[in-house]
């Protein structure tokens, strides 16, 4: 079974009890100035949908979901970075 790493951005901070709910899903959370970023590996699409349903059940505002490449960058980020470096040369 192939796991994928995701970043899920939620508007606003999470309460300690909400953080513990997501910690049980092996997701880590960090709070940016305005948003909370959940980051972790999920087994499959069903697991991702379960996390999204939990976000909805708490009445949280979902801002963004990104599946990350193996190296932790969003898919295509390395290609865009390479292109930007070649254009600046």
C-alpha positions in Angstrom: 0.0 0.0 0.0 1.4 3.4 -1.0 1.1 6.3 1.4 1.1 9.9 0.2 2.1 12.9 2.2 -0.4 15.8 2.5 -0.5 19.4 3.7 -4.0 20.5 4.8 -4.5 24.1 5.6 -7.3 25.2 7.9 -8.4 28.7 8.7 -7.6 29.7 12.3 -6.0 27.9 15.2 -7.1 24.6 16.6 -8.1 24.1 20.2 -6.0 21.6 22.2 -8.8 19.0 22.0 -9.0 19.4 18.2 -5.2 19.1 17.9 -5.4 15.8 19.8 -8.0 14.5 17.5 -5.8 15.1 14.5 -2.7 13.8 16.3 -4.4 10.5 16.6 -4.4 10.4 12.8 -0.6 10.7 12.8 -0.8 14.2 11.5 1.3 17.0 13.0 -0.1 20.5 13.2 1.7 23.8 13.2 0.0 27.2 13.5 0.9 29.9 11.1 -0.1 33.5 11.8 -3.7 32.9 10.6 -4.0 29.2 9.6 -3.2 25.8 10.9 -1.3 23.4 8.7 -1.8 19.7 9.2 0.9 17.6 7.7 1.2 13.9 7.5 1.0 10.6 5.6 -2.3 9.0 4.7 -2.8 5.5 3.5 -5.3 6.2 0.7 -8.1 8.4 -0.6 -10.5 7.0 1.9 -8.2 8.1 4.8 -7.9 11.6 3.2 -11.7 11.8 2.9 -12.0 10.8 6.5 -9.8 13.7 7.6 -11.8 16.1 5.4 -15.1 14.8 7.0 -13.6 15.4 10.4 -12.6 18.9 9.5 -16.2 19.6 8.2 -17.8 18.0 11.3 -15.9 20.5 13.5 -17.1 23.4 11.4 -13.6 24.3 10.4 -12.9 26.2 7.2 -10.8 24.2 4.8 -8.4 26.5 2.9 -6.2 24.1 0.9 -5.2 20.5 0.4 -1.9 19.5 -1.3 -0.4 16.2 -2.0 3.3 16.5 -1.7 6.0 14.8 -3.8 8.4 12.2 -2.2 10.8 15.0 -1.3 8.2 17.0 0.6 7.7 19.6 -2.2 4.3 19.9 -3.9 4.2 18.1 -7.3 5.9 20.2 -9.9 7.7 22.5 -7.5 11.2 21.2 -8.5 10.3 21.8 -12.1 9.2 25.3 -11.5 12.3 26.0 -9.4 14.6 24.7 -12.1 12.8 26.8 -14.7 13.0 30.0 -12.6 16.8 29.4 -12.0 17.4 28.9 -15.8 15.5 32.1 -16.6 17.5 34.2 -14.1 20.8 33.0 -15.6 
